């Protein structure tokens, strides 16, 4: 689930949402402007496409204990 979607629905049971709201409140209280932007993941962004491809190919590698 997108963090922005969770924020929009105020899904307070998610720790990350509570942390984001706490940080947002703190920053705005001290006069900072906070802008939240949605960025599409791995869609027509060359670096992200390469990272996505590498991550998918790594799924076929054997798991080794370290």
Buried (B, 14 or more C-beta within 10 A) or exposed (E): EEBEEBBEEEBEEBEEBEEBEEEBEEEEEEEEEEEEEEEEEEEEEEEBEEEBEEEEEEEEEEEEEE
